[in-house]
Amino acid sequence: MVNRLSLIFTLLSFIIAGALCYLSYLAVVVE
């Protein structure tokens, strides 16, 4: 059985990483 807390933490890590990449992309485009 998968630990629900571990799964949520993993998903949050991917979301945060994606958001940082997206913000970096916007910063480059705007500049």
PEBEL-V607627 format. One record per pair of residues at least 12 apart in sequence whose C-alpha atoms are under 6 Angstrom apart, sorted by the first residue. I is the first residue (numbers start at 1). J is the second residue. D is the distance in whole Angstrom. If there is no record, write none. Layout:
i=I j=J d=D
i=I j=J d=D
This chain:
none
